[in-house]
Amino acid sequence: MQLEASGWKGDQRTALIAKASLATFARTMARLLAHERQFAIHALKLNGKPIAMGSVLISEDQACFWKIAYDEDFASYSPGIQFVLAFSKHQTAQADIALTDSCAIPNHPMIDRLWPERQNMVDLMIALTPRHNGAFNRAYARAIMVHSMREIAKKAYYRLMGRKVS
């Protein structure tokens, strides 16, 4: 969390550690899941010091690449990309891991170049009663509206903050 907070996420107050309750949740989750071998933190080190780190959630034979952070002092060497390449080698060597989800949004500028294969994911809503279910139709319409509004707000926020929309 310190590495994440040392860069732009810290400056923008979006790092996990920026909000005490979120940091407590992440620490507790990591500790409890690590005890069950369902959480790991990997690091790319230079002279014994981490310059990029990533956390992974593990469930049975699947892993989720949850968070990544890098030391911005080494940004010109692309430590995040170097980390993902090393992490990819590590994951493919794990006989007990069948799939690792990048957890990246579609068309992510870094992940899509390094992990070009994508598995389509969908949200699925199923009505519990047949046809003409007004409550279901309203819930569906609301879900679509919320998703659309979130995308619009996200794009506006990124533009205002001078960040690239990915």
N, C-alpha and C positions, 0 to 999 in steps of 0.2 A: 504494500500500500504506500510505503514511503517513496518507492521508485515512481509509481504512478503519479503521486502528488508532486514530485519534483519537476514535472514538465507542464505542458499546456493544460492538462486536466486539473492540475493544482491551481494554475493561474485562473482558469475559468470556473473553479470550484465545482467541477464535475467528478473529481476523484472520489473514490469510496470514502477516504478518510475525511473528506470535507464535511460530511454529515455524521455526527457521532452515532446516531442510531443505525445508520447504514454500515458504518465501520464495525460496530458491535455485532450486527447480524452477520457480516461477511466473516469476521474472525470466528464467531461461534459455529457457523456453518462449516467453515474450513476445518476447524478442530474436530468437530463431531464426525464429519464425513471422512476425514483423513484416518481417524481411528478405525473406521470400517473399510479402509482402502478404497474409498470412493472419491477421493480428492487428492490432487498432487500439484505441486508447484515446481516448474522447471525453470532453469536459468541458463543463460549464455553468459559466460564470465570472461573477463580479461584481467590477467594478473590477479586472479582470485576474487575480483569484484564483479558483481552482476551488472551487466550493461543492458540486458533485456531479460524479462521474465514473463512467464505465462502460467495461468492456472487452468486446471482441467478437472471437470466433473466426470466421474466414471460410474456407469450403471451396467452391470453384467458385461456384455461384450461391446458396449458402445461408450464413446467418450465425447464430451462437449468441451471444446476449446473456449473457455469462458472469458478470460480477461488477458490482456497483454499490456505491457508497459516497457518503456526503454529509456535509457539515459540520454537525454537530448544533447549532452556534450559530445556524443558520438554520432549524431544524426547524419552527418555526411557519409558515414560508413554503413548506413541502413541497418542498424542493429535489430530492428523489428523484423525486417525481412530475413536477416541472417538467423535470427532466432526461429522463425517459422520454418525455414529450411532444415535447421538442425532438429527441431521438434518433429517435423514430418518424417525424417529418417528414424527418429526414436519410435514414433507411433507405428510405422510400418514394420518395425522389428518386433513389435509386441504381438506374439501369437494369440494372446487372449483378447485382443481388441480387433473387432471386425470392421468397425466404422468409427471415424472421428468427424463430428460435425463442427464446422468452423464457427458456427453461431453468427456468421456475418450476414449482413443484409445482401440481397441480390445486387449484382454488379459492383461489389466492393472493389475499390481500385487496387488494393494489395492482394487480398485473398484470391480473387478470381484469376490473377496471373499465376499464382503459385499452386492453387488447387482448382484447376479449371473444371473438374467434374462436379456437377451439382446434382443434388437429389431434391426434386421438387417437394415442397411442403405446402400444406393447405390447412386452412381452418375449415371445419365442417360443423354445420348446425343441422340437427335432425329433429324434426317435429315429433313429439311423443304421442300426438293424436293425429289421426288422418285428416287430410284436406281442410281447407277453409278455417284454419286455426288463426284467428285474429291476433292472439297474443304472440304466437310464433312469428307471424309476419311483421309485427311491430318490433319485436326483439331483433329480427334479422335486419330490418331497415335501420334500426338504431346502431347495430354493430357496423354496418357499412358506413353510416354517417360518421361515427366516432373514428373509424379507421381513416376515412378521407380527411376529416378535420385534423387529425393527428399529423398526417403527412403534410398538409398545408402549413400547419403551425411549425413543424420541424424545418421545412424549407425556408420559411420566413425567419425563424430563429437563426439558422445557419447564415443566411444572407446578412442579417443584422450584425452577427458576430464576426463576419468576414471569413467564415470557414467554408470549405468546399462541401457541397451537398453530395453525400455518397449513398 
